[in-house]
Structures are given as structure tokens and as C-alpha cells.
Amino acid sequence: MKTLHLLSYLIFLNKFLGPDTDIKYTHTRKAFPPPSPLITVQSAFLSWLFFPSEL
């Protein structure tokens, strides 16, 4: 359940902070632009912060 919350939160982050992302593209990863380094770092930090036991 935690993973689902994290996933939806990261999609939310990508929606507003990502370069050119949209939620409708989550089903086809090929349509996704590569994530910006900021998003990757922030995702890693947030997953460590909120779910340290899952890493």
C-alpha cells in the first residue's frame, strides 16, 4: 500500500515538475520523456525519507 501512495505522489510530482509529462502517458512508458535529474534526485530522496524500510 505504501508503494501505491509513493507511486501516485511521484506521478503528481512529475505532472507539475516534470518537463513534458502527463498522467495519460503513464501506461506507455515509451511516450514518457526521460525524467529530469531533479525529479530523479527528489524521488530518491522522498522514497528514502518516507519509506526507508522499503529500500
MOPAC internal coordinates of N, CA, C and O (Angstrom, degrees):
PM7 1SCF
backbone

  N    0.0000 0     0.00 0     0.00 0    0    0    0
  C    1.4629 1     0.00 0     0.00 0    1    0    0
  C    1.5321 1   110.64 1     0.00 0    2    1    0
  O    1.2310 1   121.30 1   141.47 1    3    2    1
  N    1.3320 1   115.13 1   -38.53 1    3    2    1
  C    1.4707 1   118.35 1   178.20 1    5    3    2
  C    1.5219 1   111.13 1   -60.34 1    6    5    3
  O    1.2310 1   121.39 1   139.85 1    7    6    5
  N    1.3279 1   114.95 1   -40.15 1    7    6    5
  C    1.4633 1   119.19 1  -178.31 1    9    7    6
  C    1.5177 1   110.88 1   -62.28 1   10    9    7
  O    1.2310 1   120.82 1   141.68 1   11   10    9
  N    1.3246 1   116.04 1   -38.32 1   11   10    9
  C    1.4621 1   120.33 1   179.06 1   13   11   10
  C    1.5254 1   110.64 1   -63.87 1   14   13   11
  O    1.2310 1   120.63 1   137.24 1   15   14   13
  N    1.3305 1   116.41 1   -42.76 1   15   14   13
  C    1.4662 1   119.91 1   178.20 1   17   15   14
  C    1.5258 1   110.60 1   -63.02 1   18   17   15
  O    1.2310 1   120.80 1   137.04 1   19   18   17
  N    1.3214 1   116.07 1   -42.96 1   19   18   17
  C    1.4623 1   120.12 1   179.77 1   21   19   18
  C    1.5184 1   110.76 1   -62.95 1   22   21   19
  O    1.2310 1   121.04 1   137.57 1   23   22   21
  N    1.3370 1   115.61 1   -42.43 1   23   22   21
  C    1.4547 1   120.29 1  -179.09 1   25   23   22
  C    1.5229 1   111.41 1   -62.19 1   26   25   23
  O    1.2310 1   120.71 1   134.48 1   27   26   25
  N    1.3214 1   116.25 1   -45.52 1   27   26   25
  C    1.4675 1   119.20 1  -179.45 1   29   27   26
  C    1.5277 1   110.49 1   -66.13 1   30   29   27
  O    1.2310 1   120.67 1   145.47 1   31   30   29
  N    1.3348 1   116.32 1   -34.53 1   31   30   29
  C    1.4595 1   119.56 1   178.51 1   33   31   30
  C    1.5274 1   111.05 1   -67.77 1   34   33   31
  O    1.2310 1   120.84 1   140.32 1   35   34   33
  N    1.3308 1   116.00 1   -39.68 1   35   34   33
  C    1.4629 1   119.12 1   179.02 1   37   35   34
  C    1.5174 1   111.37 1   -68.45 1   38   37   35
  O    1.2310 1   120.34 1   143.84 1   39   38   37
  N    1.3378 1   116.95 1   -36.16 1   39   38   37
  C    1.4626 1   119.86 1   175.26 1   41   39   38
  C    1.5240 1   109.35 1   -63.23 1   42   41   39
  O    1.2310 1   120.77 1   139.69 1   43   42   41
  N    1.3285 1   116.14 1   -40.31 1   43   42   41
  C    1.4618 1   121.22 1   176.70 1   45   43   42
  C    1.5257 1   110.50 1   -60.51 1   46   45   43
  O    1.2310 1   120.51 1   135.11 1   47   46   45
  N    1.3307 1   116.63 1   -44.89 1   47   46   45
  C    1.4669 1   120.55 1   178.35 1   49   47   46
  C    1.5252 1   111.05 1   -61.76 1   50   49   47
  O    1.2310 1   120.88 1   134.08 1   51   50   49
  N    1.3306 1   115.92 1   -45.92 1   51   50   49
  C    1.4641 1   119.65 1  -179.88 1   53   51   50
  C    1.5145 1   111.18 1   -61.32 1   54   53   51
  O    1.2310 1   120.66 1   143.41 1   55   54   53
  N    1.3226 1   116.34 1   -36.59 1   55   54   53
  C    1.4613 1   121.65 1  -178.14 1   57   55   54
  C    1.5266 1   110.52 1   -59.74 1   58   57   55
  O    1.2310 1   120.71 1   138.51 1   59   58   57
  N    1.3439 1   116.25 1   -41.49 1   59   58   57
  C    1.4631 1   119.19 1  -173.47 1   61   59   58
  C    1.5214 1   113.74 1  -101.44 1   62   61   59
  O    1.2310 1   120.03 1   157.40 1   63   62   61
  N    1.3304 1   117.54 1   -22.60 1   63   62   61
  C    1.4591 1   119.71 1  -177.11 1   65   63   62
  C    1.5188 1   113.28 1  -111.94 1   66   65   63
  O    1.2310 1   120.58 1   162.28 1   67   66   65
  N    1.3339 1   116.49 1   -17.72 1   67   66   65
  C    1.4601 1   120.14 1  -177.89 1   69   67   66
  C    1.5162 1   111.51 1   -69.71 1   70   69   67
  O    1.2310 1   120.20 1   -18.76 1   71   70   69
  N    1.3273 1   117.22 1   161.24 1   71   70   69
  C    1.4652 1   121.18 1  -176.67 1   73   71   70
  C    1.5212 1   113.15 1   -65.40 1   74   73   71
  O    1.2310 1   120.77 1   129.31 1   75   74   73
  N    1.3306 1   116.14 1   -50.69 1   75   74   73
  C    1.4601 1   117.75 1  -172.64 1   77   75   74
  C    1.5271 1   109.84 1  -151.42 1   78   77   75
  O    1.2310 1   120.76 1  -137.73 1   79   78   77
  N    1.3241 1   116.15 1    42.27 1   79   78   77
  C    1.4583 1   119.84 1  -172.04 1   81   79   78
  C    1.5149 1   110.76 1   -96.31 1   82   81   79
  O    1.2310 1   121.39 1   -21.65 1   83   82   81
  N    1.3025 1   114.94 1   158.35 1   83   82   81
  C    1.4569 1   121.07 1   174.98 1   85   83   82
  C    1.5181 1   108.08 1  -148.79 1   86   85   83
  O    1.2310 1   120.68 1   -32.82 1   87   86   85
  N    1.3234 1   116.31 1   147.18 1   87   86   85
  C    1.4590 1   120.09 1  -174.74 1   89   87   86
  C    1.5293 1   111.07 1   -62.19 1   90   89   87
  O    1.2310 1   120.24 1   149.64 1   91   90   89
  N    1.3172 1   117.14 1   -30.36 1   91   90   89
  C    1.4683 1   119.22 1  -177.46 1   93   91   90
  C    1.5242 1   112.21 1   -67.28 1   94   93   91
  O    1.2310 1   119.79 1   165.62 1   95   94   93
  N    1.3339 1   118.00 1   -14.38 1   95   94   93
  C    1.4576 1   121.02 1   179.65 1   97   95   94
  C    1.5250 1   113.14 1   -90.96 1   98   97   95
  O    1.2310 1   119.81 1   178.89 1   99   98   97
  N    1.3238 1   117.97 1    -1.11 1   99   98   97
  C    1.4598 1   118.83 1  -176.03 1  101   99   98
  C    1.5167 1   111.82 1   -66.91 1  102  101   99
  O    1.2310 1   119.86 1   156.30 1  103  102  101
  N    1.3351 1   117.86 1   -23.70 1  103  102  101
  C    1.4576 1   119.91 1  -178.51 1  105  103  102
  C    1.5217 1   111.16 1   -77.38 1  106  105  103
  O    1.2310 1   119.97 1   151.04 1  107  106  105
  N    1.3140 1   117.65 1   -28.96 1  107  106  105
  C    1.4594 1   120.84 1   177.22 1  109  107  106
  C    1.5203 1   108.17 1  -115.54 1  110  109  107
  O    1.2310 1   121.16 1   -80.81 1  111  110  109
  N    1.3128 1   115.39 1    99.19 1  111  110  109
  C    1.4602 1   119.86 1  -175.51 1  113  111  110
  C    1.5277 1   111.68 1   -65.64 1  114  113  111
  O    1.2310 1   120.35 1   158.38 1  115  114  113
  N    1.3116 1   116.94 1   -21.62 1  115  114  113
  C    1.4652 1   119.54 1  -178.98 1  117  115  114
  C    1.5281 1   111.09 1   -67.53 1  118  117  115
  O    1.2310 1   120.71 1   152.29 1  119  118  117
  N    1.3263 1   116.26 1   -27.71 1  119  118  117
  C    1.4588 1   119.58 1  -179.60 1  121  119  118
  C    1.5278 1   111.47 1   -79.02 1  122  121  119
  O    1.2310 1   120.84 1   167.24 1  123  122  121
  N    1.3300 1   116.00 1   -12.76 1  123  122  121
  C    1.4620 1   120.28 1  -179.19 1  125  123  122
  C    1.5197 1   110.70 1   -72.92 1  126  125  123
  O    1.2310 1   119.31 1   -46.05 1  127  126  125
  N    1.3121 1   118.93 1   133.95 1  127  126  125
  C    1.4620 1   119.64 1   168.80 1  129  127  126
  C    1.5242 1   109.02 1   -71.15 1  130  129  127
  O    1.2310 1   119.52 1   -23.03 1  131  130  129
  N    1.3136 1   118.52 1   156.97 1  131  130  129
  C    1.4632 1   119.16 1   177.84 1  133  131  130
  C    1.5242 1   110.30 1   -61.89 1  134  133  131
  O    1.2310 1   119.87 1   -42.27 1  135  134  133
  N    1.3298 1   117.86 1   137.73 1  135  134  133
  C    1.4587 1   119.74 1  -178.32 1  137  135  134
  C    1.5246 1   111.17 1   -65.82 1  138  137  135
  O    1.2310 1   121.10 1   -34.97 1  139  138  137
  N    1.3082 1   115.50 1   145.03 1  139  138  137
  C    1.4573 1   119.32 1   178.25 1  141  139  138
  C    1.5281 1   109.16 1   -70.45 1  142  141  139
  O    1.2310 1   119.79 1   -25.63 1  143  142  141
  N    1.3322 1   118.00 1   154.37 1  143  142  141
  C    1.4710 1   120.60 1  -179.77 1  145  143  142
  C    1.5243 1   112.23 1   -56.92 1  146  145  143
  O    1.2310 1   120.30 1   145.04 1  147  146  145
  N    1.3244 1   117.02 1   -34.96 1  147  146  145
  C    1.4572 1   120.47 1   179.85 1  149  147  146
  C    1.5173 1   110.82 1   -60.51 1  150  149  147
  O    1.2310 1   120.56 1   134.80 1  151  150  149
  N    1.3241 1   116.53 1   -45.20 1  151  150  149
  C    1.4553 1   120.79 1  -179.72 1  153  151  150
  C    1.5250 1   110.24 1   -63.57 1  154  153  151
  O    1.2310 1   120.37 1   137.87 1  155  154  153
  N    1.3248 1   116.89 1   -42.13 1  155  154  153
  C    1.4564 1   120.63 1  -178.68 1  157  155  154
  C    1.5171 1   110.90 1   -63.26 1  158  157  155
  O    1.2310 1   120.50 1   133.67 1  159  158  157
  N    1.3228 1   116.64 1   -46.33 1  159  158  157
  C    1.4617 1   121.12 1   179.63 1  161  159  158
  C    1.5184 1   110.36 1   -64.35 1  162  161  159
  O    1.2310 1   120.84 1   136.49 1  163  162  161
  N    1.3287 1   115.99 1   -43.51 1  163  162  161
  C    1.4521 1   120.14 1  -178.84 1  165  163  162
  C    1.5256 1   110.98 1   -65.56 1  166  165  163
  O    1.2310 1   120.35 1   140.66 1  167  166  165
  N    1.3245 1   116.93 1   -39.34 1  167  166  165
  C    1.4547 1   120.76 1   178.63 1  169  167  166
  C    1.5209 1   110.59 1   -63.47 1  170  169  167
  O    1.2310 1   120.95 1   134.62 1  171  170  169
  N    1.3276 1   115.78 1   -45.38 1  171  170  169
  C    1.4592 1   119.91 1   179.77 1  173  171  170
  C    1.5232 1   110.60 1   -63.05 1  174  173  171
  O    1.2310 1   120.63 1   137.06 1  175  174  173
  N    1.3227 1   116.40 1   -42.94 1  175  174  173
  C    1.4602 1   120.08 1   179.91 1  177  175  174
  C    1.5201 1   111.44 1   -64.58 1  178  177  175
  O    1.2310 1   120.68 1   135.32 1  179  178  177
  N    1.3432 1   116.31 1   -44.68 1  179  178  177
  C    1.4595 1   119.80 1  -178.86 1  181  179  178
  C    1.5207 1   111.49 1   -65.63 1  182  181  179
  O    1.2310 1   120.18 1   139.93 1  183  182  181
  N    1.3284 1   117.26 1   -40.07 1  183  182  181
  C    1.4585 1   119.17 1   179.57 1  185  183  182
  C    1.5299 1   110.36 1   -66.83 1  186  185  183
  O    1.2310 1   120.23 1   144.96 1  187  186  185
  N    1.3411 1   117.17 1   -35.04 1  187  186  185
  C    1.4655 1   119.98 1   175.79 1  189  187  186
  C    1.5250 1   110.42 1   -69.16 1  190  189  187
  O    1.2310 1   120.81 1   140.95 1  191  190  189
  N    1.3226 1   116.06 1   -39.05 1  191  190  189
  C    1.4564 1   120.89 1  -175.89 1  193  191  190
  C    1.5249 1   111.71 1   -67.83 1  194  193  191
  O    1.2310 1   120.83 1   133.76 1  195  194  193
  N    1.3398 1   116.01 1   -46.24 1  195  194  193
  C    1.4599 1   119.57 1  -173.40 1  197  195  194
  C    1.5234 1   113.36 1   -92.09 1  198  197  195
  O    1.2310 1   120.23 1   150.07 1  199  198  197
  N    1.3327 1   117.17 1   -29.93 1  199  198  197
  C    1.4633 1   119.73 1  -176.31 1  201  199  198
  C    1.5266 1   110.89 1  -131.52 1  202  201  199
  O    1.2310 1   120.05 1  -116.22 1  203  202  201
  N    1.3393 1   117.51 1    63.78 1  203  202  201
  C    1.4694 1   118.79 1  -177.94 1  205  203  202
  C    1.5271 1   112.41 1   -64.39 1  206  205  203
  O    1.2310 1   120.25 1   152.58 1  207  206  205
  N    1.3397 1   117.12 1   -27.42 1  207  206  205
  C    1.4644 1   119.59 1  -176.70 1  209  207  206
  C    1.5204 1   112.25 1   -73.84 1  210  209  207
  O    1.2310 1   119.99 1   161.77 1  211  210  209
  N    1.3326 1   117.62 1   -18.23 1  211  210  209
  C    1.4620 1   120.09 1  -175.77 1  213  211  210
  C    1.5220 1   112.59 1   -91.35 1  214  213  211
  O    1.2310 1   119.94 1   175.81 1  215  214  213
  N    1.3246 1   117.72 1    -4.19 1  215  214  213
  C    1.4657 1   119.57 1  -178.50 1  217  215  214
  C    1.5253 1   110.27 1   -99.62 1  218  217  215
  O    1.2310 1   120.10 1   180.00 1  219  218  217

